[in-house]
Amino acid sequence: MPISPGHQGVRESLLVRIAKLIASYAQRVNTQRTVPILSGKVRDDALAVSRLGYLNPFLPERRDGERAVLGDDFEPGGPVWSVQGDTAAHPNLPRVRRKAEALAETMREHLAAGGATDAEERRIYEDVVAYLLYDRHETALYDLIERGRNRARVGVWPRFAADLAHFADILGDERGLLRDPAHLFACFFQVRRAFHHVFRFIVGGSMPAARLRGGAWQSIFTHDMRRYRRALYQSMGDVTTLVTGPSGTGKELVARAIGLSRYVPFDPRTGTFVDDCAGGFQALNLSAFSPTLIESELFGHQRGAFTGALADRAGWLETCGPRGAVFLDEIGELDPGIQVKLLRVLQARTFQRLGDTTDRHFGGKIIAATNRDLGAEMAAGRFRDDLYYRLCADLIETPSLRAQLDDAPDELRVLVDFIARRVVGDDEAGPLADEVLAWIETQLGADYPWPGNVRELEQCVRNVLIRREYRPPALGQAGARDALADAVRAGTLTADELLNRYCTLVFADSGSYLESARRLGLDRRTVKSRVDTDFLATLPRRSGR
């Protein structure tokens, strides 16, 4: 269709106007791009805060992260947080908060003024805001734990939601922080509970103890907390945790810290968490029951399933909620027939009561523990390979007390003081701790291996409290030596096992790594590494060095 001269002029006018608009828009975009939300030191500081919020709080990386945020303002301290530290008085925390507040407001003002940003800068902004929000509301979240009021209406939620809206509404969409504020709030509460339980249950300032706390933290959140918050928070119960280590090293405490730190959703309509966070941990010592009683405790039974089953009974797997945990201590003692049934629970998440054929669903988390060498148990045919490979998705090993003291000798005073406070209270703890340490120094010696680990140390404190002394079992090893000789004649020990047993017997007799090394013609450190603490715990020992 031909265009008249008049129409041609109108068309040219419109094109000129469109061209001017495009040029104006391009100029604004170019201008904005020359002033990004983050540049120079502001970007470096924001990145440091962004990373800090996702670091494991119980490992040295956390202090390294604080140093990266604060620079010259960082105040050095111990490499890790431990029970003798007071996080509330930690001098770097308020400094990091002030830095995060300044960064969050700077970035918010830029966004509110229409400043340009990209996906990476938005993520950094959200991380800085998330760190700031947690820090601002951490005390209120801790109060929920202390008062046991997590099932009551949560008063901190309205303040948290308003604080979040202040920083997030300028993003103008439903992504990131605005996508699910209730989920973010639930994650924050889980983080606070996890820190509380790990910090409270796993004691010690040595690096082995710190690594144990860090490992428990990873069992709860994995090593990637961003991924956990995005996708894994509802499925971590499907992952079984296996805690190994010598007797008396606190395996149940580790399990309790993990089991009580599960994710619990928050319902903003009612203002409450949907489950009781404090009542979801159930512990069963498998070595304390006969196979039939273990089955009944675990799976439940129907009336008449066995003699004495006078009524239907739900087992622990059935009463455990989807956000609870069942702890199976001494899993290495489990009867082979029950191992098969437990394997089905781990594979299909289903089980049946004794005397019943109805499948029931298990929705919680299994945490198991053993002081046995499951590799040796599998080789001997006493533990099923397929069960082990269902248990070992998440492995934690508790360190012996001797390993902690070798790393940090001063830990003995810290641990004795901690135990004394639990036994006699704060006022009497100091004098009792001095008595205990004096007895250990003069009667047991610095090299005493503590085969019973922290459990033995606690009994040492109680013995000194009551009788002013602690005596390990008296010397007398003929039975152990005869058993070793029988095993040698039968050829049932590997070369490593033979050397370990022999070094252990010599050490139990001498009471000193140095003397044992002299007798054996080995290096003192080699003797230490060869002493089998579980075997040693069965032997009577000589007091002194």
Secondary structure, 3 states (H helix, E strand, C coil): CCCCHHHHHHHHHHHHHHHHHHHHHHHHHHHHHCCCCCCHHHHHHHHHHHHHCCCCCCCHHHHHHHHHHHHHHCCCCCCCCCCCCCHHHCCHHHHHHHHHHHHHHHHHHHHHCCCCCCHHHHHHHHHHHHHHHHHHHHHHHHHHHHHCCCCCCCCHHHHHHHHHHHHHHHHCCCCHHHCCHHHHHHHHHHHHHHHHHHHHHCCCCCHHHHHHHHHHHHHHHCCCHHHHHHHHCCCHHHCCEEEECCCCCCHHHHHHHHHCCCCCCEECCCCEECCCCCCCEEEEEHHHCCHHHHHHHHHEECCCCCCCCCCCEECHHHHCCCCCEEEEECHHHCCHHHHHHHHHHHHHCEECCECCCCCEECCCEEEEEECCCHHHHHHCCCCCHHHHHHHCCEEEECCCHHHHHHHCCCHHHHHHHHHHHHHHCHHHHHHHHHHHHHHHHHHHCCCCCCCCHHHHHHHHHHHHHHHCCCCCCCCCCHHHHHHHHHHHHHCCCCHHHHHHHHHHHHHHHHCCHHHHHHHHCCCHHHHHHHCCHHHHCCCCCCCCC
